[in-house]
Amino acid sequence: MPLLEEPCRNLIASSKLRPFPSVALRLMSLIQQEQISLTELGRVLETDAPLAVTVLRAANSPLFAHREIRSIPLALAVLGLDRVCLLALTAAVFHTLPSSVRRDYVRAWWRHNLATALAAKHLSPWDMVAEYVYMCGLVHSVGQLILFEAFPVRYDSLLVERAATGAPLLEMERGFFGVDHCELGAALLSKWNVPPEMVDTAAHYLDPEHANTRSAGLVHIACLVADHLGFSVCPGVLGPIDGLPAVARNTLGDEKVCLEITEKVEAIESSLAR
């Protein structure tokens, strides 16, 4: 990890965000394997009882289950490997959300990132691991949580001003705080030892031309889709859809996909927040 500027280093050191769950890292390691053992996956999930309970709660939401699911093996059998993996990874990130940040800030951030993750997964091509792209979307702007935590009033004012003026967000953050949320997010994820692809996406999702991985570009598009679906961290005047990249326009023009993303955000949020 490169040497950090002092503002970034100080904010990372003082942050109270919970560490990234080790079980999530183990799940992502399993996902990379060509052949995943359902038994092994079930054992990994069951090593973290709160996470397993959260996964089962989400699995029993009306969106996913048509019968009662009482165990991780049954969830795997009924819902399938992909859905259970995504629910588990989503729940793991949900457990890292800070209690020290105002509830409305965290909720807006969570809904935006969840919608971004779902859109990114939809956009992921066949030759990319969809679960990895999803995770990149789920944590892409984690640096904002650090700014919300450290400067709740000032960061809220910055977002309101940015929504009204359309000024470049990263430039505003650096002007206010001496550091931007992309730099903070990449540094925090590096500290958590998550896969490099997630770190690269957090660093460059707003300037994907400088990224080393394709996930940053997909998450960039997915962010635009999430904002236009109403899942913005700070609602403001959005630019016209006609001005968006073609991939984003096509996604927003697909009513079925848009409805599916919206319904999943609502269902997953409801199941995790209980």
Phi, psi and omega in degrees: 000134182293160177297137183264145172294156186302315180302319180294313181300318181294319181293320177298317183294326183270351183293143179256014177300138180292146178299151178296129185300134180298330180295327178292321177296321178294322177297317180293328175295320178294321183300329181291340183285145180294320179243115181258128177280121178298325179296316180294318179299316178299320180296320179298314180297321184285352175285345179239093187301313179300321179294316179301318179297318180295319178298316180295322178298315179293321180297333181269006176290153183303336182291331187250317191251142174244008175209159182290132180244117187250357182214158178297315177303321179291321177301317179296321181290320186276315187267334182095161185299313186299312182295318181294320177301313181295320177297319181294316180294321178297314180297323180297316178293321179303323181290345178274349186298137186281140175276350183275354181256144181308137187302320183291326176296311182298319182296316179298318179297314183298314181296320179296313183291325177293316177297321178297316180298316180295319178293320179296319178298318178299323184278345187294132180284171186297332186267014175240150178283110187300325180294327178291316178299319178301313181295323176301319177292324186291333183240013190300327183244034182300335177299334178295327179297325178293319179290320175301321183290315186279325185226064188302316183285313183294322181287325175298316179298321179298316181294322178296316179296319180295320179296326182281327187257337184075016180295152179301124186298312185296322177296319178296316180298316180294325178292322181281317194239354181079007182199152178249166187289337177291317177297317179297314182298316179296320180294318180294316180294324175297318178298326180280354179063037176281166180303145183304329181299323178290321178296314181297321179294316178300323182287328193229016183294338177270346174223065189298344178294342178260004183279159177263351182231157180287339183301325181300318179294319179296318180292325176303311179295317181298325176300315179298318178298314181300316180299316182286344173273000178098009181255066180255145178296322177223098183304139178203192179282117179271150175292164180295147179299328180300337181273357181277160174302153185303321181298319178293318179299316181296320179295315180292337178277354179265099185300323181297314180295315180299318179293320180296316179298313182298315181295321181291322177301312182295316183291315181293316178300316180297318183289324182282330185277353181290000000 
